[in-house]
Amino acid sequence: MAVKIVRVLNTNAVVSSDQEGRELIITGAGIGFKKKKGENLDEALADKTYYLESVDDSRRLQEVVKEISEEYLEIVSRIVKTAREEGLKVRDSLYVTLTDHINSAVDRYRENIALKNMM
């Protein structure tokens, strides 16, 4: 069965759905390039698939993915995986908050904005 694109987030990320109708965020180099809703997904381009239990978290992550580098999402994915392997309970919302935090920190660094640490 062909996997259909539900929404294109950017050149490197699309939204699809699984057999049960749950939204999946699929990333990979060029996976969304010149693609439209309803087209078949080139599964060979898929690197990672993200499924968040919460619909709200999934929507928030989609918004973040539209605006940021896939590299930051990959970093967060490795952090979450390691934390879970260490036995830590990590909520899916960490994908959204930490990815956004890394993106903001890099933006501030590039703009030479230093935040004072009150600690």
C-alpha positions as CSV (number, residue, x, y, z in Angstrom):
1,M,0.0,0.0,0.0
2,A,1.4,3.4,-1.0
3,V,1.9,6.0,1.7
4,K,0.2,9.3,0.9
5,I,1.3,12.8,1.9
6,V,-1.3,14.6,4.1
7,R,0.7,17.8,4.3
8,V,4.1,19.1,3.2
9,L,5.9,20.9,6.0
10,N,9.0,21.8,4.0
11,T,11.5,20.3,1.6
12,N,12.7,17.8,4.2
13,A,9.5,17.0,6.2
14,V,6.0,15.8,5.4
15,V,3.0,14.6,7.4
16,S,1.4,11.3,6.5
17,S,-0.9,9.0,8.5
18,D,-0.6,5.4,9.6
19,Q,-3.2,2.6,9.2
20,E,-5.1,3.9,12.2
21,G,-5.3,7.5,10.9
22,R,-2.7,8.9,13.3
23,E,-0.5,11.6,12.0
24,L,3.2,10.9,11.4
25,I,5.9,13.4,10.8
26,I,8.4,11.9,8.3
27,T,11.7,13.6,7.6
28,G,14.4,13.0,5.1
29,A,16.5,14.9,2.6
30,G,14.2,16.2,-0.2
31,I,11.2,14.1,0.9
32,G,8.8,17.1,0.5
33,F,10.5,18.7,-2.6
34,K,7.9,19.6,-5.2
35,K,5.4,17.4,-3.5
36,K,1.7,18.1,-2.8
37,K,-1.0,16.7,-0.6
38,G,-2.3,13.4,-1.8
39,E,0.8,12.4,-3.7
40,N,2.6,9.2,-2.9
41,L,5.5,9.4,-0.6
42,D,8.9,8.3,-1.8
43,E,9.7,6.0,1.1
44,A,13.3,5.6,0.0
45,L,13.8,9.3,1.1
46,A,12.4,8.7,4.6
47,D,15.1,9.0,7.3
48,K,13.0,9.3,10.5
49,T,9.4,8.9,11.4
50,Y,8.0,10.7,14.5
51,Y,4.7,9.9,16.1
52,L,3.5,11.8,19.1
53,E,0.7,10.5,21.2
54,S,-0.8,14.0,21.8
55,V,-2.5,15.6,18.8
56,D,-1.6,19.0,20.2
57,D,2.1,18.1,20.6
58,S,2.1,16.7,17.1
59,R,0.7,19.9,15.7
60,R,3.1,22.0,17.7
61,L,6.0,19.9,16.4
62,Q,4.8,20.3,12.9
63,E,4.9,24.1,13.3
64,V,8.4,23.9,14.8
65,V,9.6,21.6,12.0
66,K,8.4,24.1,9.3
67,E,10.6,26.8,10.7
68,I,13.8,25.0,11.8
69,S,16.6,22.8,10.6
70,E,16.0,19.1,10.6
71,E,19.4,18.9,12.2
72,Y,18.0,20.2,15.5
73,L,15.1,17.6,15.5
74,E,17.7,14.9,14.9
75,I,19.7,16.1,17.9
76,V,16.6,16.1,20.1
77,S,15.7,12.6,18.8
78,R,19.1,11.3,19.9
79,I,18.7,13.0,23.3
80,V,15.3,11.5,23.9
81,K,16.4,8.0,22.7
82,T,19.4,8.1,25.1
83,A,17.3,9.3,28.0
84,R,14.7,6.6,27.5
85,E,17.5,4.0,27.2
86,E,18.7,5.2,30.6
87,G,15.3,4.5,32.0
88,L,14.1,8.1,32.2
89,K,10.4,8.8,31.5
90,V,10.4,11.5,28.8
91,R,7.2,13.1,27.5
92,D,6.7,13.6,23.8
93,S,6.4,17.3,24.3
94,L,10.1,17.4,24.9
95,Y,10.5,17.1,21.1
96,V,8.7,20.4,20.7
97,T,10.2,22.3,23.6
98,L,13.8,21.2,23.2
99,T,13.9,21.6,19.4
100,D,12.5,25.1,19.7
101,H,15.0,25.9,22.6
102,I,18.0,24.7,20.5
103,N,16.8,26.7,17.5
104,S,16.4,29.9,19.6
105,A,19.8,29.4,21.3
106,V,21.5,29.0,17.9
107,D,19.6,32.1,16.5
108,R,20.8,34.2,19.6
109,Y,24.4,32.9,19.1
110,R,24.4,33.9,15.4
111,E,23.0,37.3,16.3
112,N,25.6,37.8,19.1
113,I,22.9,38.1,21.7
114,A,24.1,36.9,25.1
115,L,21.6,36.2,27.9
116,K,22.7,36.9,31.4
117,N,22.6,33.8,33.6
118,M,20.9,34.9,36.8
119,M,22.2,31.8,38.6
